[in-house]
């Protein structure tokens, strides 16, 4: 930045904000505070935060990293460009969902049932989950999914799946972002 004539504290400022715990209400409040401060740019690395930023502003530029599929969520029109005010990089190619199931079958050849748990507050989890379900029948695997948001819901989902037939061959990928 210095080579380009920018010096922190003189002609630009970086503010760091961390949001942890408290769920979606905490995220909404923190994003509202951030948007109200009218920054020139926001860098975000959490799918739920980017979703909330998109709900609260269409004018502040958002650069995201390590999130779900930006095309499926509507943050980008296509892989080569942003939609409105958001652009960045995703962490997982959704088509990998089927590959994850294939790898699981290689590691645990006898697996018959798979429970896929997804963070129900994150739309980006839907694509990999759907691709796992699409690949399952050709691999002889029964897939069920559970929308979860916290440890208690994860525990309930596992307990419910454990009561089903063939519970001894249960595997539980979790999409959490």
N, CA, C and O of each residue as an XYZ file, in Angstrom:
708
protein
N       0.835     -1.184      0.000
C       0.000      0.000      0.000
C       0.878      1.245      0.000
O       0.580      2.232     -0.674
N       1.957      1.184      0.761
C       2.846      2.345      0.855
C       3.424      2.690     -0.505
O       3.567      3.866     -0.839
N       3.764      1.657     -1.308
C       4.307      1.900     -2.644
C       3.318      2.636     -3.537
O       3.712      3.303     -4.494
N       2.046      2.513     -3.224
C       1.008      3.180     -4.006
C       0.598      4.526     -3.400
O      -0.334      5.170     -3.882
N       1.295      4.943     -2.346
C       1.008      6.235     -1.746
C      -0.020      6.207     -0.630
O      -0.524      7.252     -0.219
N      -0.332      5.021     -0.140
C      -1.325      4.902      0.930
C      -0.633      4.598      2.249
O       0.202      3.697      2.326
N      -0.980      5.346      3.280
C      -0.415      5.140      4.602
C      -1.548      5.069      5.607
O      -2.358      5.988      5.721
N      -1.591      3.949      6.342
C      -2.658      3.796      7.329
C      -2.559      4.905      8.368
O      -1.483      5.211      8.881
N      -3.721      5.503      8.665
C      -3.786      6.594      9.617
C      -3.668      7.958      8.967
O      -4.085      8.960      9.548
N      -3.101      8.009      7.763
C      -2.980      9.279      7.050
C      -4.076      9.413      5.993
O      -4.849     10.371      6.019
N      -4.147      8.451      5.058
C      -5.170      8.553      4.015
C      -6.036      7.294      3.884
O      -6.811      7.172      2.935
N      -5.911      6.377      4.816
C      -6.875      5.274      4.928
C      -6.820      4.704      6.333
O      -5.844      4.874      7.064
N      -7.911      4.016      6.687
C      -8.031      3.416      8.017
C      -8.642      2.023      7.855
O      -9.561      1.830      7.060
N      -8.133      1.070      8.604
C      -8.701     -0.280      8.629
C      -9.299     -0.500     10.003
O      -8.635     -0.300     11.020
N     -10.544     -0.908     10.029
C     -11.209     -1.257     11.287
C     -11.525     -2.740     11.259
O     -12.023     -3.254     10.258
N     -11.242     -3.422     12.341
C     -11.507     -4.852     12.448
C     -12.711     -5.062     13.347
O     -12.817     -4.464     14.418
N     -13.607     -5.909     12.902
C     -14.764     -6.267     13.716
C     -14.852     -7.783     13.752
O     -14.676     -8.442     12.728
N     -15.116     -8.325     14.898
C     -15.312     -9.761     15.029
C     -16.709    -10.031     15.548
O     -17.185     -9.374     16.473
N     -17.349    -10.997     14.945
C     -18.688    -11.384     15.382
C     -18.621    -12.859     15.717
O     -18.378    -13.687     14.839
N     -18.831    -13.191     16.966
C     -18.858    -14.599     17.335
C     -19.922    -14.797     18.400
O     -20.096    -13.967     19.292
N     -20.621    -15.898     18.289
C     -21.678    -16.215     19.248
C     -22.883    -15.311     19.071
O     -22.797    -14.274     18.414
N     -23.977    -15.692     19.643
C     -25.169    -14.864     19.615
C     -26.104    -15.112     18.453
O     -27.216    -14.584     18.438
N     -25.686    -15.899     17.483
C     -26.566    -16.258     16.384
C     -26.876    -15.116     15.432
O     -26.180    -14.101     15.397
N     -27.936    -15.309     14.662
C     -28.276    -14.383     13.582
C     -28.655    -13.001     14.107
O     -28.401    -12.004     13.431
N     -29.249    -12.915     15.280
C     -29.599    -11.602     15.821
C     -28.346    -10.770     16.082
O     -28.326     -9.569     15.813
N     -27.315    -11.402     16.599
C     -26.042    -10.703     16.826
C     -25.425    -10.276     15.510
O     -24.894     -9.170     15.407
N     -25.485    -11.138     14.498
C     -24.951    -10.800     13.178
C     -25.704     -9.605     12.610
O     -25.087     -8.659     12.122
N     -27.031     -9.639     12.669
C     -27.831     -8.524     12.132
C     -27.487     -7.202     12.803
O     -27.347     -6.176     12.136
N     -27.352     -7.231     14.130
C     -27.035     -6.003     14.864
C     -25.639     -5.493     14.502
O     -25.453     -4.295     14.288
N     -24.667     -6.391     14.434
C     -23.296     -5.988     14.112
C     -23.204     -5.440     12.688
O     -22.512     -4.451     12.444
N     -23.901     -6.080     11.753
C     -23.892     -5.601     10.369
C     -24.594     -4.248     10.274
O     -24.139     -3.372      9.539
N     -25.683     -4.066     10.997
C     -26.379     -2.777     10.990
C     -25.460     -1.669     11.484
O     -25.428     -0.580     10.912
N     -24.711     -1.951     12.552
C     -23.760     -0.964     13.079
C     -22.677     -0.651     12.048
O     -22.315      0.507     11.842
N     -22.167     -1.698     11.404
C     -21.130     -1.518     10.397
C     -21.647     -0.701      9.212
O     -20.984      0.238      8.774
N     -22.807     -1.046      8.700
C     -23.393     -0.335      7.557
C     -23.650      1.129      7.920
O     -23.434      2.021      7.099
N     -24.110      1.376      9.150
C     -24.372      2.748      9.599
C     -23.103      3.593      9.622
O     -23.174      4.814      9.479
N     -21.935      2.956      9.802
C     -20.674      3.698      9.815
C     -20.220      4.079      8.407
O     -19.255      4.827      8.248
N     -20.911      3.569      7.382
C     -20.684      3.897      5.980
C     -19.218      3.747      5.544
O     -18.605      4.718      5.101
N     -18.655      2.533      5.668
C     -17.263      2.328      5.245
C     -17.157      2.381      3.722
O     -18.157      2.241      3.018
N     -15.945      2.583      3.221
C     -15.717      2.585      1.779
C     -15.737      1.179      1.203
O     -16.018      0.997      0.018
N     -15.438      0.176      2.036
C     -15.364     -1.212      1.594
C     -15.482     -2.119      2.813
O     -15.018     -1.773      3.900
N     -16.109     -3.286      2.628
C     -16.185     -4.286      3.690
C     -15.564     -5.576      3.177
O     -15.864     -6.017      2.067
N     -14.704     -6.176      3.978
C     -14.150     -7.493      3.693
C     -14.814     -8.461      4.673
O     -14.793     -8.232      5.882
N     -15.398     -9.534      4.157
C     -16.095    -10.496      5.012
C     -15.667    -11.914      4.659
O     -15.399    -12.224      3.498
N     -15.607    -12.774      5.681
C     -15.189    -14.152      5.435
C     -16.136    -15.143      6.100
O     -15.709    -16.157      6.651
N     -17.416    -14.837      6.040
C     -18.418    -15.717      6.623
C     -19.682    -15.595      5.789
O     -20.170    -14.486      5.567
N     -20.217    -16.708      5.326
C     -21.381    -16.691      4.446
C     -22.561    -15.972      5.079
O     -23.211    -15.161      4.419
N     -22.850    -16.251      6.338
C     -23.999    -15.623      6.981
C     -23.831    -14.112      7.091
O     -24.804    -13.369      6.958
N     -22.623    -13.660      7.329
C     -22.372    -12.223      7.408
C     -22.540    -11.579      6.032
O     -23.124    -10.500      5.923
N     -22.037    -12.227      4.985
C     -22.207    -11.680      3.640
C     -23.685    -11.646      3.276
O     -24.143    -10.668      2.685
N     -24.445    -12.688      3.611
C     -25.883    -12.676      3.349
C     -26.541    -11.478      4.027
O     -27.363    -10.791      3.420
N     -26.182    -11.232      5.277
C     -26.783    -10.116      6.001
C     -26.318     -8.776      5.443
O     -27.111     -7.838      5.361
N     -25.064     -8.671      5.063
C     -24.590     -7.448      4.412
C     -25.400     -7.161      3.151
O     -25.795     -6.021      2.908
N     -25.644     -8.193      2.354
C     -26.420     -8.014      1.130
C     -27.858     -7.589      1.427
O     -28.457     -6.857      0.639
N     -28.416     -8.036      2.546
C     -29.766     -7.622      2.920
C     -29.803     -6.158      3.345
O     -30.796     -5.463      3.130
N     -28.708     -5.699      3.951
C     -28.725     -4.361      4.535
C     -28.118     -3.267      3.668
O     -28.370     -2.087      3.911
N     -27.321     -3.628      2.659
C     -26.762     -2.596      1.783
C     -26.528     -3.143      0.383
O     -26.119     -4.290      0.204
N     -26.794     -2.306     -0.592
C     -26.468     -2.624     -1.986
C     -25.513     -1.579     -2.551
O     -25.252     -1.552     -3.753
N     -24.994     -0.719     -1.675
C     -24.106      0.343     -2.151
C     -22.680      0.213     -1.633
O     -21.747      0.609     -2.332
N     -22.481     -0.317     -0.458
C     -21.125     -0.474      0.079
C     -20.486     -1.694     -0.586
O     -21.053     -2.785     -0.528
N     -19.319     -1.534     -1.216
C     -18.657     -2.692     -1.838
C     -18.272     -3.740     -0.792
O     -17.770     -3.414      0.284
N     -18.521     -5.005     -1.136
C     -18.222     -6.132     -0.258
C     -17.263     -7.064     -0.997
O     -17.543     -7.492     -2.117
N     -16.145     -7.371     -0.371
C     -15.205     -8.362     -0.906
C     -15.235     -9.533      0.068
O     -14.910     -9.379      1.245
N     -15.630    -10.713     -0.432
C     -15.761    -11.874      0.441
C     -14.737    -12.935      0.097
O     -14.267    -13.026     -1.037
N     -14.398    -13.738      1.097
C     -13.531    -14.906      0.918
C     -14.094    -16.031      1.764
O     -14.807    -15.802      2.741
N     -13.759    -17.255      1.371
C     -14.069    -18.435      2.176
C     -15.553    -18.578      2.500
O     -15.935    -18.798      3.650
N     -16.372    -18.451      1.476
C     -17.822    -18.570      1.651
C     -18.366    -19.634      0.718
O     -17.604    -20.271     -0.011
N     -19.679    -19.835      0.733
C     -20.330    -20.764     -0.177
C     -20.401    -20.201     -1.582
O     -19.771    -19.186     -1.883
N     -21.158    -20.847     -2.435
C     -21.252    -20.517     -3.855
C     -21.861    -19.126     -4.084
O     -23.039    -18.923     -3.792
N     -21.080    -18.167     -4.601
C     -21.589    -16.812     -4.792
C     -22.596    -16.695     -5.939
O     -23.397    -15.761     -5.954
N     -22.572    -17.623     -6.897
C     -23.535    -17.570     -7.999
C     -24.903    -18.043     -7.515
O     -25.911    -17.382     -7.765
N     -24.946    -19.189     -6.819
C     -26.216    -19.701     -6.305
C     -26.877    -18.745     -5.312
O     -28.103    -18.657     -5.251
N     -26.070    -18.039     -4.545
C     -26.626    -17.107     -3.567
C     -27.033    -15.780     -4.196
O     -27.709    -14.973     -3.559
N     -26.622    -15.549     -5.452
C     -26.984    -14.317     -6.137
C     -26.006    -13.176     -5.930
O     -26.268    -12.057     -6.371
N     -24.876    -13.435     -5.266
C     -23.909    -12.367     -5.046
C     -23.108    -12.078     -6.293
O     -22.550    -10.989     -6.430
N     -23.037    -13.045     -7.217
C     -22.349    -12.855     -8.485
C     -23.229    -13.398     -9.588
O     -23.893    -14.420     -9.414
N     -23.239    -12.712    -10.735
C     -24.049    -13.162    -11.872
C     -23.457    -14.412    -12.510
O     -24.186    -15.282    -12.985
N     -22.156    -14.492    -12.516
C     -21.455    -15.623    -13.123
C     -20.088    -15.699    -12.469
O     -19.730    -14.848    -11.655
N     -19.337    -16.709    -12.826
C     -18.026    -16.900    -12.207
C     -17.062    -15.770    -12.522
O     -16.073    -15.590    -11.812
N     -17.324    -15.018    -13.557
C     -16.370    -13.991    -13.969
C     -16.738    -12.575    -13.540
O     -16.061    -11.632    -13.948
N     -17.776    -12.388    -12.740
C     -18.077    -11.021    -12.357
C     -19.084    -10.904    -11.235
O     -19.873    -11.819    -10.997
N     -19.054     -9.767    -10.542
C     -19.956     -9.567     -9.406
C     -21.359     -9.157     -9.831
O     -21.577     -8.696    -10.952
N     -22.288     -9.332     -8.929
C     -23.628     -8.776     -9.080
C     -23.719     -7.661     -8.053
O     -23.400     -7.866     -6.882
N     -24.139     -6.516     -8.472
C     -24.306     -5.381     -7.565
C     -23.002     -5.039     -6.868
O     -22.038     -4.648     -7.526
N     -22.951     -5.179     -5.547
C     -21.833     -4.658     -4.762
C     -20.953     -5.727     -4.114
O     -20.181     -5.398     -3.213
N     -21.036     -6.984     -4.529
C     -20.262     -8.038     -3.867
C     -19.463     -8.865     -4.865
O     -19.941     -9.197     -5.950
N     -18.242     -9.189     -4.474
C     -17.394    -10.068     -5.275
C     -16.395    -10.746     -4.355
O     -16.164    -10.286     -3.237
N     -15.803    -11.835     -4.818
C     -14.811    -12.503     -3.989
C     -14.570    -13.935     -4.392
O     -14.729    -14.311     -5.553
N     -14.175    -14.741     -3.394
C     -13.793    -16.132     -3.619
C     -14.603    -17.058     -2.729
O     -14.907    -16.724     -1.584
N     -14.949    -18.221     -3.259
C     -15.666    -19.217     -2.468
C     -14.705    -20.257     -1.929
O     -13.575    -20.375     -2.401
N     -15.163    -21.015     -0.929
C     -14.277    -21.998     -0.310
C     -14.446    -23.407     -0.851
O     -13.516    -24.207     -0.757
N     -15.586    -23.734     -1.408
C     -15.836    -25.095     -1.877
C     -16.627    -25.047     -3.174
O     -17.604    -24.305     -3.283
N     -16.219    -25.819     -4.135
C     -16.982    -25.976     -5.373
C     -18.158    -26.903     -5.073
O     -17.939    -28.034     -4.640
N     -19.406    -26.459     -5.290
C     -20.561    -27.285     -4.929
C     -20.558    -28.685     -5.551
O     -21.060    -29.634     -4.949
N     -20.000    -28.811     -6.737
C     -19.969    -30.119     -7.390
C     -19.168    -31.140     -6.588
O     -19.246    -32.337     -6.864
N     -18.411    -30.690     -5.614
C     -17.631    -31.599     -4.782
C     -18.520    -32.460     -3.888
O     -18.050    -33.459     -3.344
N     -19.781    -32.103     -3.726
C     -20.684    -32.872     -2.873
C     -20.710    -34.347     -3.241
O     -20.594    -35.208     -2.369
N     -20.859    -34.640     -4.516
C     -20.858    -36.025     -4.973
C     -19.510    -36.696     -4.753
O     -19.445    -37.880     -4.422
N     -18.445    -35.945     -4.934
C     -17.100    -36.485     -4.729
C     -16.876    -36.826     -3.256
O     -16.231    -37.828     -2.946
N     -17.405    -35.999     -2.342
C     -17.269    -36.288     -0.918
C     -17.910    -37.635     -0.580
O     -17.358    -38.423      0.187
N     -19.078    -37.885     -1.162
C     -19.748    -39.152     -0.906
C     -18.937    -40.309     -1.492
O     -18.822    -41.367     -0.874
N     -18.381    -40.104     -2.678
C     -17.536    -41.130     -3.291
C     -16.324    -41.433     -2.405
O     -15.978    -42.598     -2.213
N     -15.690    -40.414     -1.874
C     -14.543    -40.617     -0.992
C     -14.951    -41.328      0.296
O     -14.219    -42.180      0.799
N     -16.112    -40.979      0.822
C     -16.604    -41.651      2.021
C     -16.787    -43.145      1.749
O     -16.443    -43.975      2.590
N     -17.329    -43.490      0.576
C     -17.511    -44.901      0.211
C     -16.165    -45.620      0.094
O     -16.069    -46.804      0.415
N     -15.133    -44.917     -0.359
C     -13.809    -45.537     -0.442
C     -13.244    -45.804      0.950
O     -12.633    -46.847      1.185
N     -13.445    -44.874      1.863
C     -12.916    -45.010      3.215
C     -13.729    -46.010      4.031
O     -13.173    -46.792      4.803
N     -15.056    -45.978      3.855
C     -15.964    -46.871      4.587
C     -16.823    -47.590      3.543
O     -17.972    -47.209      3.324
N     -16.274    -48.629      2.896
C     -16.982    -49.279      1.786
C     -18.377    -49.791      2.148
O     -19.254    -49.855      1.286
N     -18.586    -50.152      3.402
C     -19.871    -50.712      3.801
C     -20.925    -49.679      4.169
O     -22.029    -50.051      4.567
N     -20.623    -48.417      4.052
C     -21.594    -47.399      4.461
C     -22.872    -47.521      3.621
O     -22.826    -47.587      2.392
N     -23.987    -47.547      4.307
C     -25.301    -47.676      3.646
C     -26.151    -46.430      3.828
O     -27.003    -46.114      2.997
N     -25.906    -45.726      4.931
C     -26.698    -44.529      5.223
C     -25.776    -43.380      5.578
O     -24.761    -43.563      6.251
N     -26.136    -42.207      5.123
C     -25.372    -41.012      5.430
C     -26.346    -39.935      5.880
O     -27.342    -39.659      5.211
N     -26.048    -39.342      7.003
C     -26.812    -38.189      7.480
C     -25.990    -36.955      7.158
O     -24.855    -36.823      7.615
N     -26.561    -36.050      6.371
C     -25.888    -34.802      6.032
C     -26.558    -33.702      6.840
O     -27.753    -33.448      6.696
N     -25.777    -33.057      7.685
C     -26.314    -31.958      8.492
C     -25.849    -30.642      7.899
O     -24.669    -30.464      7.597
N     -26.784    -29.727      7.736
C     -26.456    -28.424      7.157
C     -26.938    -27.320      8.074
O     -27.960    -27.453      8.747
N     -26.196    -26.234      8.092
C     -26.614    -25.050      8.831
C     -27.817    -24.474      8.096
O     -27.684    -23.981      6.976
N     -28.967    -24.532      8.708
C     -30.200    -24.113      8.047
C     -30.247    -22.618      7.772
O     -31.106    -22.164      7.016
N     -29.355    -21.851      8.357
C     -29.322    -20.427      8.104
C     -28.417    -20.037      6.953
O     -28.242    -18.850      6.679
N     -27.834    -21.026      6.269
C     -26.864    -20.747      5.223
C     -27.311    -21.374      3.911
O     -27.181    -22.584      3.725
N     -27.830    -20.568      3.008
C     -28.324    -21.044      1.722
C     -27.242    -21.711      0.874
O     -27.552    -22.548      0.027
N     -25.986    -21.353      1.092
C     -24.893    -21.908      0.299
C     -24.699    -23.395      0.544
O     -24.047    -24.063     -0.258
N     -25.243    -23.930      1.623
C     -25.100    -25.357      1.920
C     -26.035    -26.222      1.090
O     -25.849    -27.437      1.026
N     -27.015    -25.636      0.466
C     -28.020    -26.420     -0.241
C     -27.458    -27.125     -1.472
O     -27.817    -28.273     -1.734
N     -26.588    -26.465     -2.231
C     -26.068    -27.071     -3.461
C     -25.246    -28.329     -3.198
O     -25.519    -29.355     -3.821
N     -24.247    -28.303     -2.303
C     -23.501    -29.553     -2.066
C     -24.396    -30.660     -1.523
O     -24.220    -31.827     -1.875
N     -25.345    -30.310     -0.675
C     -26.255    -31.300     -0.106
C     -27.078    -31.958     -1.210
O     -27.238    -33.178     -1.220
N     -27.594    -31.165     -2.127
C     -28.388    -31.704     -3.239
C     -27.542    -32.617     -4.124
O     -28.039    -33.632     -4.610
N     -26.285    -32.274     -4.337
C     -25.416    -33.107     -5.162
C     -25.043    -34.415     -4.466
O     -24.874    -35.439     -5.127
N     -24.916    -34.389     -3.149
C     -24.700    -35.630     -2.401
C     -25.923    -36.527     -2.573
O     -25.785    -37.721     -2.839
N     -27.115    -35.960     -2.423
C     -28.342    -36.740     -2.574
C     -28.469    -37.299     -3.989
O     -28.902    -38.439     -4.160
N     -28.101    -36.522     -5.000
C     -28.189    -36.984     -6.385
C     -27.231    -38.140     -6.659
O     -27.564    -39.052     -7.415
N     -26.046    -38.111     -6.054
C     -25.043    -39.150     -6.286
C     -25.317    -40.410     -5.482
O     -24.815    -41.478     -5.832
N     -26.083    -40.314     -4.434
C     -26.246    -41.411     -3.476
C     -26.828    -42.682     -4.081
O     -26.319    -43.770     -3.812
N     -27.878    -42.575     -4.888
C     -28.541    -43.785     -5.382
C     -27.608    -44.623     -6.247
O     -27.668    -45.852     -6.196
N     -26.751    -43.989     -7.037
C     -25.830    -44.752     -7.882
C     -24.741    -45.439     -7.060
O     -24.057    -46.333     -7.560
N     -24.578    -45.030     -5.809
C     -23.569    -45.633     -4.940
C     -24.182    -46.569     -3.907
O     -23.473    -47.110     -3.059
N     -25.496    -46.762     -3.975
C     -26.159    -47.642     -3.028
C     -26.210    -47.085     -1.618
O     -26.176    -47.837     -0.644
N     -26.292    -45.778     -1.512
C     -26.307    -45.115     -0.205
C     -27.620    -44.371     -0.042
O     -28.093    -43.704     -0.962
N     -28.193    -44.495      1.128
C     -29.399    -43.742      1.472
C     -28.955    -42.472      2.205
O     -28.214    -42.544      3.186
N     -29.410    -41.318      1.729
C     -29.030    -40.046      2.336
C     -30.244    -39.413      2.990
O     -31.320    -39.346      2.395
N     -30.067    -38.959      4.199
C     -31.073    -38.121      4.840
C     -30.358    -36.857      5.276
O     -29.152    -36.862      5.522
N     -31.109    -35.785      5.367
C     -30.483    -34.529      5.764
C     -31.205    -33.947      6.965
O     -32.380    -34.225      7.206
N     -30.484    -33.143      7.702
C     -31.046    -32.477      8.869
C     -30.551    -31.038      8.883
O     -29.353    -30.777      8.771
N     -31.482    -30.119      9.021
C     -31.124    -28.713      9.162
C     -30.822    -28.457     10.627
O     -31.656    -28.714     11.495
N     -29.645    -27.958     10.894
C     -29.217    -27.723     12.275
C     -28.622    -26.322     12.397
O     -28.142    -25.743     11.424
N     -28.669    -25.796     13.623
C     -28.084    -24.479     13.882
C     -27.150    -24.473     15.083
O     -26.327    -23.568     15.217
N     -27.262    -25.461     15.953
C     -26.431    -25.449     17.155
C     -26.155    -26.885     17.604
O     -26.653    -27.843     17.013
N     -25.354    -27.010     18.658
C     -24.940    -28.329     19.148
C     -26.136    -29.180     19.560
O     -26.141    -30.388     19.325
N     -27.143    -28.574     20.166
C     -28.315    -29.333     20.596
C     -29.053    -29.928     19.384
O     -29.488    -31.079     19.431
N     -29.193    -29.161     18.316
C     -29.853    -29.680     17.118
C     -29.018    -30.764     16.441
O     -29.570    -31.718     15.894
N     -27.698    -30.627     16.473
C     -26.825    -31.671     15.923
C     -27.014    -32.965     16.709
O     -27.148    -34.040     16.123
N     -27.023    -32.857     18.031
C     -27.213    -34.033     18.878
C     -28.556    -34.702     18.598
O     -28.627    -35.926     18.487
N     -29.616    -33.913     18.484
C     -30.939    -34.482     18.193
C     -30.970    -35.174     16.833
O     -31.572    -36.238     16.686
N     -30.319    -34.566     15.837
C     -30.301    -35.162     14.497
C     -29.583    -36.508     14.506
O     -30.037    -37.463     13.874
N     -28.473    -36.581     15.216
C     -27.718    -37.841     15.307
C     -28.519    -38.893     16.064
O     -28.568    -40.052     15.654
N     -29.144    -38.496     17.161
C     -29.968    -39.443     17.925
C     -31.111    -39.980     17.078
O     -31.378    -41.181     17.092
N     -31.793    -39.103     16.340
C     -32.910    -39.537     15.493
C     -32.417    -40.490     14.403
O     -33.051    -41.511     14.136
N     -31.296    -40.160     13.780
C     -30.750    -41.028     12.733
C     -30.295    -42.359     13.322
O     -30.397    -43.392     12.660
N     -29.796    -42.349     14.551
C     -29.335    -43.561     15.206
C     -30.451    -44.537     15.524
O     -30.200    -45.728     15.708
N     -31.682    -44.047     15.590
C     -32.830    -44.925     15.852
C     -33.336    -45.614     14.587
O     -34.172    -46.514     14.661
N     -32.837    -45.198     13.438
C     -33.277    -45.784     12.171
C     -32.540    -47.098     11.903
O     -31.487    -47.348     12.489
N     -33.098    -47.949     11.006
C     -32.401    -49.195     10.640
C     -31.020    -48.904     10.044
O     -30.807    -47.854      9.438
N     -30.103    -49.826     10.217
C     -28.719    -49.710      9.736
C     -27.975    -48.542     10.363
O     -27.086    -47.962      9.739
N     -28.327    -48.198     11.576
C     -27.680    -47.062     12.242
C     -26.197    -47.291     12.484
O     -25.452    -46.346     12.746
N     -25.772    -48.536     12.397
C     -24.359    -48.808     12.625
C     -23.475    -48.296     11.492
O     -22.253    -48.265     11.633
N     -24.070    -47.898     10.378
C     -23.275    -47.424      9.247
C     -23.603    -45.960      8.932
O     -23.792    -45.585      7.775
N     -23.663    -45.167      9.961
C     -24.043    -43.770      9.830
C     -22.816    -42.883      9.728
O     -21.881    -43.023     10.517
N     -22.810    -41.984      8.777
C     -21.745    -40.996      8.663
C     -22.395    -39.627      8.601
O     -23.487    -39.488      8.050
N     -21.746    -38.617      9.156
C     -22.395    -37.309      9.312
C     -21.521    -36.157      8.862
O     -20.877    -35.530      9.704
N     -21.467    -35.844      7.564
C     -20.792    -34.607      7.174
C     -21.618    -33.418      7.655
O     -22.847    -33.471      7.654
N     -20.958    -32.369      8.057
C     -21.663    -31.171      8.536
C     -21.170    -29.979      7.726
O     -19.972    -29.704      7.667
N     -22.116    -29.275      7.102
C     -21.804    -28.017      6.420
C     -22.184    -26.913      7.388
O     -23.364    -26.726      7.683
N     -21.212    -26.190      7.880
C     -21.471    -25.306      9.009
C     -21.383    -23.835      8.721
O     -21.884    -23.034      9.510
N     -20.789    -23.453      7.659
C     -20.521    -22.035      7.489
C     -21.760    -21.210      7.396
O     -21.679    -19.990      7.250
